[in-house]
Amino acid sequence: MQQGTSKRDEIIRVGAALIHARGYNATGLQEILDRASVPKGSFYFYFRSKEEFGVEIIDHFASIVGGIFSRHLRNGSIAPLRRLEELFRFFEGYYKKQEFAGGCPIGNLSLEMADASERLRTKLAAVIREIIGTITACLQEGVGDGSLRPDLDAAGTAEFIFHAFEGALLHMKVAKSVEPLRAFRKHVFRYIGRREGEPQQQGGS
């Protein structure tokens, strides 16, 4: 059982790396299995269908991307506004090291999978909702401690931030530059911050 589980995880790991580099439709099962040293006939021992494999790939990337958002935005040791700042600076540094290639795997899979399978579309939608929920919770904390605009619609703004971030990543890949991410960060923080003259709320009041 342990050996089977390990090999299954290896197929997912290898498949995820290839899919992130080339895309879901451009990556063949045979190449994934060859690199994972698995006979083609054994694929259906580990996965009932290619669609089930797609679900596992989404879960793999959701764990990575969702984990990055959670580690930064749920870090109660620093202020909510600073959490957001550090999150997006992290992404700027990461993609610069990657020479602006790859982009967001969840965004990439959404472009390829959403129209191909209702099951995969539903799975991706759930992952995106969870990420947006993490952003929402951080924004709510910021409104509560007075560091963000008191009239800020946290849920709606979280959706806007996620959508704008995905758009900035697409432009980053085309421009081969960090500037779209910097512009995104600049305008997001200009929008969510307290406006001059607004009184700061007292936390716990």
Residue, then its C-alpha position, 0 to 999 in steps of 0.5 A: m500500500q505504501q509503495g503504491t501510494s508513493k508511486r501515485d504521488e510521484i506520478i502527480r509530482v512529475g505530471a504537475a511539473l510538466i503541466h505547469a511548464r507546458g500546459y495540461n493539453a500539451t502534456g501527454l500521459q506517456e511522457i509523465l509515466d515515462r518520467a515517473s518510471v511507470p508502465k502505461g498500463s499501470f496508470y489506471f491502477y492509480f487513477r480511474s480516469k484522466e479526469e480523476f488525474g486532473v482533479e489530483i493535479i488541481d489539488h496538488f497546485a491548490s495545496i502549494v498556491g493556497g499554502i502561500f496565501s495562507r502562510h502570509l495572510r493568516n500570520g497573526s504576528i504582523a499587521p494585516l496590511r503588512r501581510l498583504e504587502e509581503l505576500f505580493r512582494f514574495f510573488e514579485g521576487y519569486y517570478k523574477k527568479q523564474e524569469f517570469a515564466g509559468g504564472c499561476p498554476i490555478g489560473n493556467l488550469s482554469l483557462e484550459m480545464a474549465d470548458a473541458s470538464e464540469r467536474l474540473r471546473t467545479k473543483l477549480a471554482a472551489v479552490i479559487r473560493e478558498i483563496i478569496g476567502t483567505i484574502t477576505a479574512c485578512l481584509q476584514e482584520g485590516v478594517g477591524d484594526g483601522s489600517l484599511r478603509p472603514d467602508l471597505d467591502a472585504a469580500g468584494t475587494a478580495e474577489f477584485i484582488f484575486h482577479a486583478f492579480e491573475g490578470a497581472l500575472l498574464h501580462m507579466k508573462v507576455a511582458k517578461s517583466v515584474e512591472p505588471l505585478r508592481a503596478f497591481r500592488k501599487h493600485v491595490f494598496r492605494y484603493i484599500g488604504r485609509r484615505e487622508g482625513e478618515p478617522q482610524q477605528q479603535g480595535g475592540s471598540 
